[in-house]
Amino acid sequence: MVETAPVCDCDLAIVGGGIVGATLAAALKDAGLRITIIEAQSPTALSQRQRAYALSLRSQEIFTTLGLWRQILPRIASFGKIRLSDADYGRTVAFEQTDLDRPALGYVGEHRVLVETLQGDLGRSPQVDWRYQTQVLGMTEGEHCAELELESGGTRQILKTRLVVGADGARSPLRQRAGIQTKGWKYWQSCVTFTIRHQNPDNDTAYERFWYDGPMGVLPLPGNRCQIVWTAPHAQAQALLALDEATFIERFQARTQGLFTGLELMGDRLAFPVQLMQSDRYVQSRLALIGDAAHCCHPVGGQGLNLGIRDAAALAEILQTAHNAGEDIGNVAVLRRYERWRRGENGIILAFTDLLNRCFSNRFWPLVIVRRLGLWGLFLIRPLRLFALRLMTGLLGRTPRLRGV
């Protein structure tokens, strides 16, 4: 008698319905796979995070292929210039859109815009089942299916799936339950994030301003607004949060050396500690990790979310190819193709952001001299400047090949 393999409830269960998890679902919704997205929050709560993100040219290409960019672009900002500077050093490295012959060097999208676009797209797909306000209590690996124990509204149930993807954040319970170890460290810094409105006539430039205690990223938003990520030692970050609005704006103007006029603080100031983390492995049988569940980096250069979007696109390519070839998408041999691709590329960016932060966030004069020689080289040597620009915009590395709409 031939033993029949058990039938799974779905082919792919994505734990975490944020931008990275939803991007994976969007990339696979037409691949012939039954997809379940498990999200602990409600649809409204999921979209209400007060953050904005730099979107690289590679992320723009991915969303274009998925048919989402035409919905995203009218609601976000673009920038055609990047200005890189170091504390009180007079030389500024300027990157222009003509360097890459692109209409922009990058984009800035608010969390709400990206999540709502993905929710709307996936809500129209019969292949995708959203399960909001649902907790994952445990996972058991089987020969043909993994079993997820879920709880929603006080009711528990078992979901059988061929593959579980952890997109559940830096503290990923799935990763911890699977016994996957991580390496890395917590920095001595926190990031203070906030939004300003200004009265400058132009708002098409992204700034990365290094200082002795940490970098500051300034990203343009629609409506003459900017998203600011101000990195500082923990105690200093807490002191910045405690300042009254007028004093805080004065400190910001001093740090940016009068770059903006007519400043107004929009919304709350938030702070979060910074860490670098790389998982020892991204996959095991019936499980794959993407985004912050697999890795975290310093926010300098705005690389974090973009790495996760590339993870999602790469995993989608691997899974779609395997599915079309009749392979088991939860088999560890299939999943290792994704791990070999993305773990190395992510490691390069993690090391790059760590080097930038450590090299620039100090007053050790030998390093000050080295980094300013580096800026001098970027200023004068065009091939070096173009290489750095391609790295920052995500154009280096393997390009995911996705099925377009």
Buried (B, 14 or more C-beta within 10 A) or exposed (E): EEEEEEEBBBBBBBBBBBBBBBBBBBBBBBBEBBBBBBBBBEBEEBBEBBBBBBBBBBBBBBBBBBEBBEBBBEBBBBBBBBBBBBBEEEBEBBBEBEBBEBEBBBBBBBBBBBBBBBBEBBEEBEBBBBBBBBBBEEBEBBEBBBBBBBEBEEEEEEBBBBBBBBBBBBEBBBBBBBEBEBEBEEBBBBBBBBBBBBEBEEBEBBBBBBBEBBBBBBBBBBEBBBBBBBBBBBEBBEEBBEBEEEEBBEEBBEBBEEBBEEBEBBEEBEBEEBBBBBBEBBBBBBBBBBBBBBBBBBBBBBBBBBBBBBBBBBBBBBBBBBBEEEBBBBBBEBBBBBBEBBBEBBEEBBEBBBEBBEBBBBEEEEBBEEBBEBBEEBBEEEEEBBEBBBBBBBBBBEBBEBBEE
